[in-house]
Amino acid sequence: MLTSSLLMDVFTRITPPQTEILLSALYGGIFSGVGLGLVFLGGASTGGSDIGARLLRRRFGSLPLGRILLTIDLTIVALTGAVYHDVSKALYSAVSLYVSSVVMDGSSMGWTIPRSRSSSLNALKKSSLPLRKSSTAASRFWRAAAVIPARRSRFCSAPSGGGRPRS
């Protein structure tokens, strides 16, 4: 408690740097997208509008969770911008939400590159960068990085010897 009150006094005296709002929106979208992707990859929820998105995903199973969440959050941002008559902040919030949605879907479901006849994309596909093409591969990647603990198989706990315990 003492440390918390001392640090609050210290941090209130530090003035935040003046940055560009668009740059802040982009970085905020990237960081929140990675965080939300990890939360959803672990099967958890943040307790916000993503609960509604998960319920809607049961109804519209073909849509990615990030796109459903983006639609819900953009509706809230548009209504807030209309009520407070502040279009510029609503647009920056929309940029941040879009980036967050794209990064969240990529980090939780795996990154894919659309097929194209462009030589730069073909060169990127043939490069040594690992591309995760399914949620299973994304799960293996994050488990290998020790972000998500590995699940025990149901066969690991079975005793050996035909399933009968030894006497």
Contacts in CASP RR format, 6 or more apart in sequence:
PFRMAT RR
TARGET T0000
AUTHOR 0000-0000-0000
METHOD contacts of the structure
MODEL  1
MLTSSLLMDVFTRITPPQTEILLSALYGGIFSGVGLGLVFLGGASTGGSD
IGARLLRRRFGSLPLGRILLTIDLTIVALTGAVYHDVSKALYSAVSLYVS
SVVMDGSSMGWTIPRSRSSSLNALKKSSLPLRKSSTAASRFWRAAAVIPA
RRSRFCSAPSGGGRPRS
21 92 0 8 1.000
22 92 0 8 1.000
22 95 0 8 1.000
25 92 0 8 1.000
25 93 0 8 1.000
25 95 0 8 1.000
25 96 0 8 1.000
25 99 0 8 1.000
26 95 0 8 1.000
26 96 0 8 1.000
26 99 0 8 1.000
28 96 0 8 1.000
28 99 0 8 1.000
28 100 0 8 1.000
29 96 0 8 1.000
29 97 0 8 1.000
29 99 0 8 1.000
29 100 0 8 1.000
29 103 0 8 1.000
30 99 0 8 1.000
30 100 0 8 1.000
30 103 0 8 1.000
32 96 0 8 1.000
32 100 0 8 1.000
32 104 0 8 1.000
33 99 0 8 1.000
33 100 0 8 1.000
33 101 0 8 1.000
33 103 0 8 1.000
33 104 0 8 1.000
33 107 0 8 1.000
34 103 0 8 1.000
34 104 0 8 1.000
34 107 0 8 1.000
35 104 0 8 1.000
35 107 0 8 1.000
36 46 0 8 1.000
36 50 0 8 1.000
36 69 0 8 1.000
36 100 0 8 1.000
36 104 0 8 1.000
36 108 0 8 1.000
37 103 0 8 1.000
37 104 0 8 1.000
37 105 0 8 1.000
37 106 0 8 1.000
37 107 0 8 1.000
37 108 0 8 1.000
38 107 0 8 1.000
38 108 0 8 1.000
38 142 0 8 1.000
38 147 0 8 1.000
38 148 0 8 1.000
39 45 0 8 1.000
39 46 0 8 1.000
40 50 0 8 1.000
40 65 0 8 1.000
40 104 0 8 1.000
40 108 0 8 1.000
41 107 0 8 1.000
41 108 0 8 1.000
41 135 0 8 1.000
41 138 0 8 1.000
41 139 0 8 1.000
41 142 0 8 1.000
41 148 0 8 1.000
42 148 0 8 1.000
45 51 0 8 1.000
45 54 0 8 1.000
49 69 0 8 1.000
49 72 0 8 1.000
49 73 0 8 1.000
49 76 0 8 1.000
50 65 0 8 1.000
50 69 0 8 1.000
52 72 0 8 1.000
53 65 0 8 1.000
53 66 0 8 1.000
53 68 0 8 1.000
53 69 0 8 1.000
53 72 0 8 1.000
54 65 0 8 1.000
56 68 0 8 1.000
56 72 0 8 1.000
57 63 0 8 1.000
57 65 0 8 1.000
57 68 0 8 1.000
60 68 0 8 1.000
64 105 0 8 1.000
64 109 0 8 1.000
65 104 0 8 1.000
65 105 0 8 1.000
65 108 0 8 1.000
66 101 0 8 1.000
66 104 0 8 1.000
66 105 0 8 1.000
67 101 0 8 1.000
67 105 0 8 1.000
69 101 0 8 1.000
69 104 0 8 1.000
70 97 0 8 1.000
70 98 0 8 1.000
70 100 0 8 1.000
70 101 0 8 1.000
73 97 0 8 1.000
74 94 0 8 1.000
74 97 0 8 1.000
77 90 0 8 1.000
77 93 0 8 1.000
77 94 0 8 1.000
77 97 0 8 1.000
78 90 0 8 1.000
78 94 0 8 1.000
80 90 0 8 1.000
81 87 0 8 1.000
81 89 0 8 1.000
81 90 0 8 1.000
106 138 0 8 1.000
107 138 0 8 1.000
108 135 0 8 1.000
108 138 0 8 1.000
109 134 0 8 1.000
109 135 0 8 1.000
109 138 0 8 1.000
110 132 0 8 1.000
110 133 0 8 1.000
110 134 0 8 1.000
110 135 0 8 1.000
110 137 0 8 1.000
110 138 0 8 1.000
111 131 0 8 1.000
111 132 0 8 1.000
112 131 0 8 1.000
112 133 0 8 1.000
113 121 0 8 1.000
113 124 0 8 1.000
113 125 0 8 1.000
113 131 0 8 1.000
116 122 0 8 1.000
125 131 0 8 1.000
130 141 0 8 1.000
132 138 0 8 1.000
132 141 0 8 1.000
139 148 0 8 1.000
142 148 0 8 1.000
143 149 0 8 1.000
143 150 0 8 1.000
159 165 0 8 1.000
159 166 0 8 1.000
END
